[in-house]
Amino acid sequence: MPEEKEGTARPVNPGAEQWLEKPIPCLDHGFVRLVDYMGNDAAIVQAARVSYGAGTKKVSEDRGLVRYLLRNVHTTPFEMCELKFHCKMPIFVARQWIRHRTANVNEYSARYSEVKDEFYLPDPDVLKKQSSENRQGRGEELTDEQKRRVLYLLRADYAQEYSTYEQLLGEIELARELARIGLSVAAYTQWYWKIDLHNLFHFLRLRLDSHAQYEIRVFAEAMARIVKDAFPVAWEAFEDYRLKAVSFSRLEIEVLKTRQ
């Protein structure tokens, strides 16, 4: 049954409430923070039945309905629930992230405000060579000396970039919208990101995958922690039928049939 919070008549989601305003650190300067939410597992059931107030079905039947909806790709009821996050990430992560064009986004403006001296410096363990098999992935390990060299070059580059930025702003008084152009995609940005549960599940299915870039996967894992607590029944179904499920093509099914 949905709980009611003092001062509001709307259903309260205890799992989401415990995460409000509690940032989860991501990478070296980033975070994911739940700002607001709408709905809970019961809201999915309510939308599916187009009813008002608390349902008359048993909890076990509600769980069965949620699992049925997700298994059979009835997505609209999941769109009735929303989560709003405050996220801080390197710009190159944000550019991957924004490819998911299914959310409402408001990003920090470097035309209006100054950029902070915060650049992503990778942990040595994630520094690897270009994969010979995957054009957009990592492959073999670097040597310790190569890792030290990478970090040295990045630190030096970041220091020069930000020094130039400060000189353009201070000594020359160049407009902020122009002074920022020399900053790299390793600089941090932040935004408010509001998305419904159906599209959030799609985002997480892709970005939690082991083939997703490590840096964006860190943010997806942080969001997953919140979603798992906020929508435990829906999350269980998502894990069973999307995240940890396997699909087969027509040709693969034909091959499997021949081996029976």
N, C-alpha and C positions, 0 to 999 in steps of 0.2 A: 504494500500500500504506500502511495506517495506521502511523504511527511510534509507538514505545514510548518513554516518558520514564522516566529512571532513578527508581526508587522506586515506580513504579506499573505495573500490568499492563493498564490500560485504554488504548485507542487515544488518541493525542495528536493534536490538531489544530494544526499549526504556524501556520496563518493566524490562528487564534483566540489562540494563545499570544502572538503578537507584540503583541496589543492589551490583554492583561491588565494591569489597574492603570494604564492610560495614558489619562487623561481627554481627551476632545475638547471644547474650549471651545465653548459655544453661547450666543448672545446676550451680555449683559454680565456676568452672574454664574453662568450655568448651565454644565452639562457633561453628557456621556454617557461612562460608563466601564464597560467589560466586566469583570465580577467573576468569572464562572465560565461554563463551557459543558459540554455533553455531546454527543458525536458529531461527525461530519464527513460529507463526501460519501459515503464508503464505508459509513457507518452507514445511510444512506438505502437504498442498494443491498442491504445485508445484510437490512434489515427487509423489503424487498420480496420477497426470495427466501427469507425465513425460514430463513437458514442461520447457521452459527456460524463465527467466526474469519474469516480472509481469504477472499474469494471466489475462485473458479477462473476467472472470466471475465476477458477482457482489459479494459484501461482504456477503450478505445473503446466496448466493449459496455456497460460500466458507465455511461459518459456517455450513451449512447443510451437506456439504461433510465431514468435520471433524467429525461431530456427527455421520454420517453414518459409517465412518471408525471405530470409536471406538465402536459403538454399535454392529457392525458385526465382531469385532475382526480382522480387517485388520490392523495388527500391523506394517508392514514394514515402511509406511510413517512416523510414529512417531519415528522410529529409526534413521531418518535423522537429528534429532535435538539432541544436546548434551549440558550438563551442567557440569562444573568442579568446585568442591567445595573443600575448605580447611576446615577440620573439626578437632576439638579437643574434645576428649571424654575419659571417664574412660576405661581402658583396657577391663573390662567385657562387656561394651557396644560395643566396637570394635569387640569383639569375636562373639557377636550376629549379628552385622552388616555385618561381612565378610561372613556370611552364604549366603548372596545374591551374588552369584558368577557371576554377570553380569556386573561388572564395572572394570575399570582400576584403580588400587590402588598402591600408593607409600607411605609407612608408615615411620614415624620417627624411626631411628635406635638407640637403646640403646647400640649397640655394638660400634657404632661410636661416639655417643654423650652421655653426662651425663643426667640422668633423673632428672627432677626438683622436688622439694619438694612440689608436688601438688597431693593430694589425694581427692577422692570424699567423702564428708561428707554430708549425706542425710539431707534434711529438716525434722524436727520432724514430720510434717504432713504426710509424705510418709512412715513412719515406722509402719509396721503392722505385725501381726502374719501370720504364714503359713496358707494358705487356707485349709480347710478340704475337699473341693470339687475339687479344681484345684491344681494338684501337682506342677505346676510351677507358681503359682500365690499367691497373698496376700489375707488375710482375715480380721479377726477382728482387731479392734484398740488395740494398746498397751496402758497401763496406762502412765500418765505423768512421773512417776518415772521410769518405764521401758524404756521409750524413753531417759531420761537423762542418764540412765545406758548404753544404747547402744552407745550413742554419746561419753560418757566418755571412754568406752572400745575401740572404733574405734580411737579416738584421741591418746590414749596411744599406741595403736598398730602401728599406722602410725609413731609416733615419734620414736619408737624403731626401726622400719623397716628402716627408713631413716638414723638414727644414725648409724646403722650397715652398711648400704650402703656406707656412707661417710667414715667410718673407713676402710672398705675393699678397697676403692679407694685410700684413703690418706695414712694411716699408713702402710698398707700392700702392697699397689700398685698392688692389684689384677686386672686382666684384666676386662675391663668394661663388656664384654660379660658374665663373671662369677659373678661379683659383683651385677648384677641386679637380680639374681635368688631369692633373699629373699624378693623382693618387691611384694606386693599383686596386684590383678587385679583391685584394687581401684585407683592405680596410673594412671595418665593421659598419653595418647599417642595422636598422631595427624597424619593425612594423607591428601594427595590429592586424591580425589575420583571423577573420571570422568565416566559419565553414560549417555546412550541415554534416551530419554523421555519415550519410551515404557517401558523399564525396571525400570525407576524411578517411573513411575505410579504403577508398580507392588510392588515395595518396599514400597511406601506410602500407598497403599491399605492395606498392612499387618501391617505396623508399626504405622499407625494412628488409627487402631482399638482399641477400649476401652479395649480389652483383652491383648494388647501388653504391655510389661513391661514399666512402667512409664518413666524410664530413657531414653530409646531409642525413646519413643514416643515424648519426648521433642525435640529431634533432627529432627524427622520427621515433627513435626509441624513447626519448623523453615524453613525447606526446602520447605514445602507447601506454606508458605508465598511468597517465591521467585518464585516458579513455577506458582502460581496463577497470579502474575504480568507479568511474562515473556511469558506465553502461556495462556491468558485468555479464548480463545475459546476452546482450548483443555482441559483446566482445568474444564470448565463448563461441557463439555461432560463427562469427567472423574468422576466428582461428580455425575452426573445424572445416568450414566450407570455402574459405578464400585463402587465408594466409598459409595454411599448412596442407592445402588440398592440391591435387594434381589433375590436370585435364589432358585429354588425348585428342589428337586430330583424327579425321576420318581414316587416313592412311594407317595411322598407328593402331587404330581399333581393328582394322582389317588384318594387320599383322598378328595382333593378339588373338584374334579368332582362329587363325591358322595354327596356332600353337596349343590350342585346347585339346 
